[in-house]
């Protein structure tokens, strides 16, 4: 029995298809307001014509500087309907960082909250009256690059990752084990690849997206319960904050609709993985590893994880992965080294950088800077990034392990472990800790004695009342370290 080949649609035509089939079906829910497929199709068509009037043509970059919401989603589809590449940035970026990104990208137009020009760059307001523009379908086009995502990495220097996937899809394709038409909670900002990919994949598949303006642990659980959502994509910081809700409150929400909760973007501490598995079941807890560059990636179910505690799974989609030492020699199974990947299409097939150079070997294998090891069954175990490695008294200390242990304390909201110069040890571990109550260094040291070997326990602590990790759960350890070095002179 033959299987029919998938039908491939541009993202714009996929939206038109769903709107024609059922214009009253809900596509997006944001801040309690629902947008139907018919409304999303009409408004994105009008916006596309408005952008074309301002010079946007196929192949252009269009910078989208909008908070999460309907206008942002419309702007993405408007770009795709013109064959342009949307390039989202945070609407709260400071002017210096914003201008550095715009210099790299050279967008034809910026879509923002106001129409004021910035450094001679034209800005089109997403709140503009579009009623004069036609709402009907446009000529079908496919963007060569579906989007371009900003990343500062651990250095804080901006770079842009241009994704080489064109803006086309099979709208009937399954996603995360669910048939097309599934529902999802997207709690992260759309200027990051994880939330963006998950949001748009569900929409071009005819599903329903509940989009949060900003993550809140109680609200996330409430939205899952109210809208009977099937998928939820979180970063570890979000999973931590949900788990730290009062147990009775957390368990009062009905999460029975969930098919899968996926953690990605940063390392998930083992203890937190176990807590979630114990709470909602191993078959519903998944973890993924990869980067916006898509040179490699892994995924693991909670059921597999119980057999391989601490692993992020095996490589997916035909990509290759190996572990090399600092001299570029492949290490034995079980030995820590740098993680190198090779995509199916070969080097440079999945992306290109604006403002950076890939860390690529002569044979095409490439690293994102992460360290880990493979076991005999080809399961990957992450340890940390090489640039964040702390060598203290000749011993390797991985900040993620220290942070995970500290964050397991019930009064800790986030933590960053960095290495500071030490005359005796070469470097000492310094922990910056966000708390919601008064803690002392002695209290935390006592708590950590049963969780970390002695040399990994921080020699010094600094307590703060502000978040140390961004919306994707990542921390710029290098910037935190640099800010503290002058005080040591």
C-alpha positions in Angstrom: 0.0 0.0 0.0 1.6 3.3 -1.1 1.7 6.4 1.0 0.8 9.7 -0.6 3.6 12.2 -0.8 3.1 15.2 1.5 1.6 18.4 0.0 4.0 21.3 0.5 2.5 24.8 1.1 4.2 28.1 1.7 3.5 29.4 5.2 1.3 32.1 3.7 -0.7 29.7 1.7 -1.0 27.3 4.6 -2.7 30.1 6.6 -5.0 30.8 3.7 -5.9 27.1 3.5 -6.9 26.9 7.2 -8.8 30.2 7.0 -10.8 28.9 4.0 -11.6 25.6 5.7 -12.8 27.1 8.9 -12.5 30.9 9.2 -14.1 30.8 12.7 -11.6 28.4 14.2 -9.5 30.0 16.9 -5.8 30.3 15.9 -4.4 32.5 18.7 -5.3 33.4 22.3 -3.4 36.2 23.9 -4.3 38.1 27.1 -7.8 36.5 27.0 -8.5 37.7 23.5 -9.0 35.2 20.7 -8.1 35.6 17.0 -9.7 33.3 14.4 -7.9 32.0 11.3 -10.2 34.2 9.2 -9.1 37.3 11.1 -5.4 36.3 11.1 -5.5 35.7 7.4 -7.3 39.0 6.6 -5.1 41.2 8.9 -1.8 39.6 7.7 -2.8 40.1 4.1 -3.6 43.8 4.8 -0.3 44.2 6.6 1.6 42.5 3.8 0.2 45.0 1.3 1.1 47.9 3.7 4.7 46.7 4.0 4.9 46.3 0.2 3.8 49.9 -0.2 6.8 50.8 2.0 9.3 49.0 -0.3 9.5 45.4 1.2 10.1 42.9 -1.6 10.9 39.2 -1.8 14.3 38.5 -0.2 14.4 41.5 2.2 14.9 41.3 5.9 12.2 42.9 8.0 13.1 43.6 11.7 10.1 43.0 14.0 10.4 44.8 17.3 7.1 43.9 19.0 6.1 42.2 22.3 4.3 38.9 22.2 0.8 39.3 20.8 -1.4 39.3 17.8 0.5 42.1 16.0 3.7 40.2 16.2 2.2 37.0 14.8 0.5 39.0 12.0 3.9 40.6 11.2 5.6 37.3 10.7 2.9 36.0 8.3 2.9 39.4 6.4 6.6 39.0 5.8 6.2 35.4 4.6 3.4 36.4 2.3 5.8 38.8 0.6 8.7 36.3 0.5 10.7 38.4 3.0 12.6 37.1 6.1 11.3 38.3 9.5 14.0 39.1 11.9 12.6 39.5 15.4 14.3 41.4 18.3 13.2 42.3 21.8 11.2 45.5 21.9 13.0 46.4 25.1 16.5 46.3 23.7 18.7 49.3 24.7 19.5 51.6 21.8 23.2 50.5 21.5 22.4 46.8 21.3 19.5 47.4 19.0 21.6 49.5 16.6 24.4 46.9 16.6 21.9 44.3 15.4 20.3 46.6 12.8 23.8 47.3 11.4 24.4 43.5 10.9 21.0 42.9 9.3 20.4 46.0 7.2 16.6 45.5 7.2 14.4 47.1 4.5 12.0 48.1 7.3 11.4 47.9 11.0 7.9 47.0 12.3 7.6 48.5 15.8 5.1 49.9 18.2 5.5 53.4 17.0 6.3 54.9 13.5 9.2 57.1 14.6 12.3 56.7 12.5 15.5 55.5 14.2 18.9 56.7 12.9 17.3 57.2 9.5 15.9 53.6 9.5 12.2 53.6 8.6 9.8 52.2 11.2 6.3 51.1 10.4 3.8 51.1 13.4 2.0 47.8 13.9 -0.9 49.9 15.2 -1.4 51.6 11.9 -4.9 51.7 10.3 -4.9 49.1 7.6 -8.5 49.3 6.6 -7.6 50.8 3.2 -5.8 47.7 2.2 -7.4 44.6 0.6 -7.8 41.5 2.8 -7.8 38.9 0.0 -4.9 36.5 -0.8 -1.7 37.7 -2.4 0.5 36.1 -5.0 2.0 33.0 -3.4 5.7 33.4 -2.4 8.2 31.4 -0.3 10.9 33.2 1.8 14.3 31.7 1.1 15.0 31.9 4.8 12.1 31.5 7.2 13.6 33.8 9.9 16.8 35.3 11.3 17.3 35.0 15.1 19.5 37.1 17.3 21.9 35.5 19.7 24.4 36.9 22.1 25.7 33.6 23.3 27.9 33.6 26.4 29.9 36.6 25.1 27.0 39.1 24.9 28.2 40.2 21.5 25.2 40.2 19.1 25.1 37.9 16.1 22.3 36.9 13.9 21.5 33.3 12.9 19.9 33.1 9.4 17.9 29.9 9.2 18.2 28.2 5.8 14.8 26.4 6.0 12.5 28.1 3.4 9.0 29.2 4.6 7.1 26.2 3.5 5.7 23.1 5.2 3.4 20.1 5.1 0.4 21.5 7.0 -0.7 17.9 7.8 2.6 16.9 9.4 2.6 15.7 13.0 4.5 17.6 15.6 5.8 16.4 19.0 3.8 13.2 18.7 0.6 15.0 17.9 -1.4 15.1 14.7 -1.7 18.5 12.9 -4.2 20.8 14.7 -2.8 20.4 18.2 -2.9 23.1 20.9 0.1 24.5 22.6 1.2 26.9 25.4 3.9 29.3 24.2 5.2 31.1 27.3 8.5 32.5 25.9 9.3 35.5 23.7 8.9 35.1 19.9 12.3 36.7 19.3 13.8 33.4 20.4 13.8 30.4 18.1 12.2 27.9 20.4 9.0 29.8 21.1 8.8 31.1 17.5 9.2 27.7 15.9 6.7 26.0 18.2 4.2 28.9 17.8 4.4 29.0 14.0 4.5 25.2 13.5 1.2 24.9 15.3 -0.3 27.7 13.3 0.7 26.5 9.9 -0.6 23.1 11.0 -4.1 24.6 11.8 -3.8 24.3 15.6 -4.4 26.6 18.5 -1.7 28.7 20.2 -2.1 30.3 23.7 0.6 32.9 23.8 1.8 34.5 27.1 3.0 38.1 27.2 5.4 37.1 30.0 5.9 33.9 31.8 4.1 33.5 35.2 4.1 30.1 36.9 0.5 30.1 38.2 -0.9 31.7 35.0 0.9 29.0 32.9 -0.8 26.2 34.8 -4.1 28.0 34.7 -4.0 28.5 30.9 -3.2 24.8 30.4 -6.3 23.9 32.5 -8.7 26.4 31.1 -7.8 25.8 27.4 -7.2 22.0 27.8 -3.8 22.4 26.1 -1.9 19.4 24.7 1.6 20.7 24.4 3.7 23.1 26.5 7.3 24.2 25.8 9.3 25.5 28.7 12.9 26.3 29.6 14.3 25.0 32.8 13.9 28.2 34.7 10.1 28.1 34.0 9.9 24.4 35.2 11.8 25.4 38.3 9.4 28.3 39.1 6.4 26.1 38.5 7.7 23.4 40.8 8.5 25.9 43.5 4.8 27.0 43.8 3.2 25.7 47.0 2.6 22.0 46.4 -1.1 22.2 47.2 -1.5 25.1 44.8 0.5 23.5 42.0 -1.3 20.1 42.2 -4.7 21.8 42.3 -4.5 22.5 38.6 -5.9 20.0 36.1 -3.1 19.1 33.7 -4.7 15.9 32.3 -5.0 17.4 28.8 -1.2 17.5 28.4 0.3 15.1 26.0 3.9 16.4 26.3 5.9 19.0 28.3 9.2 19.7 26.6 12.2 21.4 28.2 14.8 23.0 25.9 17.3 25.9 25.6 19.3 25.2 28.7 20.4 22.3 30.9 17.8 20.8 33.1 19.1 19.7 36.6 18.5 16.0 37.2 16.7 16.5 40.5 14.2 18.8 38.7 13.6 16.3 35.9 12.8 13.7 38.5 10.3 16.0 40.3 8.4 16.6 37.1 8.4 12.9 36.2 7.1 12.0 39.6 4.4 14.7 39.3 3.0 14.3 35.8 4.5 11.0 34.6 7.5 9.9 32.6 5.7 9.6 29.3 4.8 13.3 29.3 8.1 14.8 30.3 10.6 15.3 27.4 13.9 17.2 27.0 15.5 18.5 23.9 19.0 19.8 23.1 20.2 21.8 20.1 20.8 25.3 18.9 19.2 27.8 16.6 21.9 26.8 14.1 20.3 23.3 13.8 23.7 21.6 13.1 22.7 18.9 15.6 20.1 18.0 18.1 18.8 15.3 20.5 15.6 14.5 22.3 14.7 12.1 25.1 11.5 11.0 26.8 11.1 10.8 30.5 10.8 7.0 30.1 14.1 6.8 28.4 15.6 9.3 30.9 14.8 7.0 33.8 17.0 4.4 32.0 19.7 7.0 31.3 19.4 9.6 34.1 21.1 12.9 33.1 21.0 12.3 29.4 19.5 14.6 26.8 19.0 11.7 24.3 20.4 10.5 21.0 21.0 12.6 17.9 17.9 13.1 15.7 17.0 13.6 12.0 20.0 11.8 10.5 22.5 14.3 12.0 25.9 13.2 13.3 27.6 13.9 16.6 31.0 13.2 18.2 33.1 14.3 21.1 36.6 15.7 20.6 39.3 16.8 23.0 40.9 20.2 22.9 43.4 19.0 20.2 40.5 17.8 18.0 41.0 14.1 18.7 37.9 11.9 19.3 37.7 10.7 22.9 36.5 7.3 24.2 32.9 6.8 25.3 32.3 8.2 28.7 35.0 10.9 28.5 34.1 14.6 28.5 35.1 16.7 25.6 33.7 19.3 23.1 30.5 18.3 21.3 30.8 18.5 17.5 28.0 18.0 15.0 27.5 17.6 11.3 24.1 18.2 9.7 22.7 15.9 6.9 23.3 18.5 4.2 26.9 19.1 5.2 28.6 22.2 6.6 26.8 25.5 6.1 23.6 23.8 5.0 21.3 24.8 7.9 22.3 28.4 8.6 24.7 31.2 8.2 25.8 33.9 10.7 25.7 37.7 10.4 28.4 39.1 12.7 30.2 35.9 13.7 32.3 33.0 12.3 31.3 29.4 12.9 33.5 27.2 15.1 34.0 24.7 12.2 36.8 22.3 11.6 38.4 21.8 8.1 36.3 18.6 7.6 33.0 20.5 8.3 32.3 19.3 11.8 31.1 22.2 14.0 30.6 23.0 17.7 28.3 25.4 19.5 30.7 25.5 22.5 29.0 22.9 24.6 30.8 20.1 26.5 29.6 16.6 27.2 30.1 12.9 26.6 28.5 9.9 24.9 27.8 6.6 26.5 28.2 3.2 24.8 24.6 3.5 23.6 25.2 6.9 21.9 23.2 8.8 24.5 24.5 12.4 25.0 25.2 13.8 28.5 25.8 17.6 28.8 28.2 19.1 31.3 28.6 22.8 30.4 30.1 25.3 27.9 33.9 25.3 27.6 34.0 29.1 28.0 32.3 28.7 31.4 34.4 25.9 32.7 36.1 26.7 36.1 39.4 25.1 36.8 40.1 25.4 40.5 43.1 23.7 42.1 43.5 21.6 39.0 39.9 20.3 39.1 37.3 20.9 36.5 34.1 22.4 37.9 31.0 22.8 35.6 28.9 25.8 36.6 25.6 24.2 35.6 26.1 21.4 38.2 26.7 24.0 40.9 23.7 26.1 39.9 21.4 23.1 39.7 22.3 22.1 43.3 21.8 25.7 44.6 18.6 26.2 42.8 17.1 23.1 44.5 17.0 25.1 47.7 13.3 26.1 48.2 14.2 29.8 48.8 16.4 30.2 45.7 14.9 31.5 42.4 18.0 31.5 40.2 21.7 31.2 40.4 24.8 31.9 38.3 28.2 30.3 39.2 31.3 31.9 37.9 35.0 31.6 38.3 36.9 34.5 39.9 40.8 34.7 40.2 42.4 33.1 43.2 46.1 33.3 44.0 46.1 29.8 45.5 43.7 27.8 43.4 43.9 29.7 40.1 40.1 30.3 40.2 37.5 30.0 42.9 33.8 29.4 42.5 31.6 32.4 43.2 27.8 32.0 43.3 25.4 34.8 42.6 22.1 33.8 44.1 18.6 35.3 43.6 16.5 34.6 46.6 13.0 35.4 47.9 14.1 35.3 51.5 17.1 36.2 53.6 19.7 33.5 53.2 23.3 33.4 54.5 26.4 31.9 52.9 26.7 29.5 55.9 23.1 28.3 55.3 23.8 27.5 51.7 27.1 25.8 52.4 25.5 23.6 54.9 22.7 22.7 52.4 25.2 21.9 49.7 27.3 19.5 51.7 25.0 16.6 50.8 24.7 17.7 47.2 28.2 18.7 46.0 31.7 17.4 46.6 33.6 19.8 48.8 35.7 21.4 46.1 32.6 22.3 44.0 30.9 24.2 46.9 31.3 28.0 46.2 34.0 29.8 48.2 31.9 32.9 48.1 28.3 33.9 47.7 26.5 37.1 46.6 22.8 37.5 47.2 20.6 39.6 44.8 16.9 40.3 44.3 16.9 40.3 40.5 16.7 37.5 37.9 20.0 36.0 36.7 18.6 34.2 33.7 16.8 35.6 30.7 13.5 34.5 29.3 15.2 31.4 27.7 16.7 30.3 30.9 20.2 31.3 29.9 22.7 33.2 31.9 25.6 35.4 30.6 28.3 34.1 33.0 31.1 35.9 31.1 29.4 39.3 31.5 28.7 38.7 35.2 32.3 37.7 35.7 33.7 40.7 33.9 31.5 43.1 36.0 33.0 41.7 39.2 36.7 41.7 38.2 37.4 45.4 38.7 36.3 45.0 42.4 39.1 42.5 42.8 41.9 44.8 41.7 
